[in-house]
Amino acid sequence: MKRLPKTYSLFLTFLKIGLFTFGGGYAMIPLIQRETVDHKKWISDKDILDIVAIAESTPGPIAINAATFIGYRVGGFFGAMAATVGVVLPSFAIIAAISYFLAAFQKVVWIQYAFNGIRAGVLALIVRALWSMYKQSPNGIFSYLIMLGAFAVTAFLPVNVVFVILFCAAAGIVQALIIGRRDKR
């Protein structure tokens, strides 16, 4: 029975994250970090970086993947279920409600302005998440070259991002092997 309170806490935490974050997974990352690292202390800053990297490279929305990984780490299978349902439930309920009124909403000018404002706010949240991940990432010429190369390829060439992610992972492994060999000498 000890698992129930933590499972309940995971559900409520991710329900709050899902309810009060607009703009998708990248906009949720700062709130996920604040709640799970700073407030609850379930995971560390380094853990959140690893979880975001894994959540980005696995199929599905990043926020749902991150909630599932954090939930599993904190509360096992039932923690993963609670966190996942918690983060998905608000969006599901809101989308279900909006689907009935979407045609009428599209014509209301102040709702169009509200969505423009939400988009600007979401962009700010994404930039904050990017900055936070940048500060915690390893710095060095190799990391900067990989980052710039990945950006250039995805921004200017019609390359599937899966191949970019796989290349970046392979480059990181090669770098680790080279550094490991150099350190053994």
N, C-alpha and C positions, 0 to 999 in steps of 0.2 A: 504493500500500500504506500510505501515511501515514494514510489514513482509518480503517483497521481498528482501531488502538488506541483512538482517540477513540470509534468506534462501539461497541467492546467496553466502554469505560468508561461510555458512556451506558446501555448495556444493564444493566450491573451496578449502576449508581447507581439507575436506576428500578426494577430488580428489588428492591433493598433497600427503596426507598420503598414499593413495592407489597406487600412481604412484612411489613413492620413497622408499617404504618399501618392502623388499623381505623376504620371509620366513613365511608368514601367520600371524595369529592374535596375537600370543604372541610377535612376533617381532615388531608388530605395536603399542603395548601398550606404550612403551616409547615415541614414536612420537605423539601418540594421547594425552598422558599426557602433553607433552611439548606444543603442539599447543593449546589444549583446556583449560589447567590450567594456564600455564605460559604466553603464548602469548596473547590469546584471553580473558582469565579470565572468561570463560563461566561457569566453574564449579570449585570446590575446590579439593584439594588433597584427602580429605575424600570421596568426591563424586566419584572420579575416582576409588577408592578402591571398593566402593559399586557397581558401574557400572560394573567393571570387575567381581566381584563376581556374579552379576545377569547374565551377559553375558556368564559366564562359565556354569551356571546351567540351561540356557535355550537352547533349540535345535538350532542348526545352528552354523556357524563360529563365534568365539568370536569377531573378528574385525567388522563384519557386525552388530552383536548384539549391541556392544558398540557404533558404529556409530549411530544406530537407537535410542538407549536410549539417547545419548547425543543430537542428533538432535531433539528428541521430547522434552527434557527438555529445550532446548534453543529456539526452534522455533515451537513447537507443531507438528501437523500432517505433515505439509509441510516441516518443518525442518527435521523431521525424514526421509521423502522421499528424500530430497536433500542430506543429509549426507549419507544415504544408497546407493543411486545411485552414489554419488561421490566416495565412497570407493570401490565399485564393478566395476565401469566402466573401470579403467585401467587394472585390472586383466582380465576382460572379453575380452578386446581388445587384450591384449598381448597373452592370451591363444588361441584366435581365429587365430591370425597371426602365432603363433608357430605351431599350429596343422597342418598347410600346409607344414611346413619345418622340422617336428620333426625327421623323418627318416634320413634326411641328417645331422641334428645337432648331432645326437647320435654318429656319427662316427668321428667327428672333435675333436681332442685331446685337443686343447686349450679351447674349450667350456666345455669339461669335467673338466678341471682344474679350469675354471671360476666358474662352479657350486660347485666344492669342496670349493673354497674360499668363495662363497656366503653362503654355509652351515656353515662354521666356523664363519662368521660374524653374521649369524642368531642366532647361539648358544650364542654368546656374548650378543646380544640384549635380548634374552630370560633370560639369567642370570641377566642382568641389571634390567629387569622388575620384576623378582623374588626378587631381593634385594630391590628394591623400595617398593614393596608390603610388604615385610617382615618388613621393617623399620616403615611402617605405621600401621601394624597390632598390635592388643593388645598383649603385652608380658606377659608371666606368665607361670608357670609350666603346667597349664591346656592346654593353647594354644600350647605349645611345644609338649606335649604328643599327642594331636590331630593331629598336623602336622606330627610328626614322625610315628604315627600309620597309618595315611592315606597314607603316602609315602610307608611304609613297605607293607601294604596290596596291593596297586596298583602296586608296583614294583615286588613283589615276589609271589603273589597269583593270580589265575585266577578269580578275582572278578570284576564284572561290576562296572565301576566308578560311575554310577548313584547311586548305593547303598552306595558307600563311601561318595558321596556328601550328600545324604539324612541323613546318620548317623552323619556326621560332623555338618549338620544343626541342627539335633535333639540334639546333644551334646551341641552346642552353646546355644540353647533355654533352656536346662536344667541348664546350667551354669548361664545364666541370671536370671532364676527363683530362683536359690539357692542364688545368690548374692543379688537379690531383697529382698528376705525374710530376709537375714542376715542384710541388711541395714535398714530394718524397725524395727528391734529390738532395 
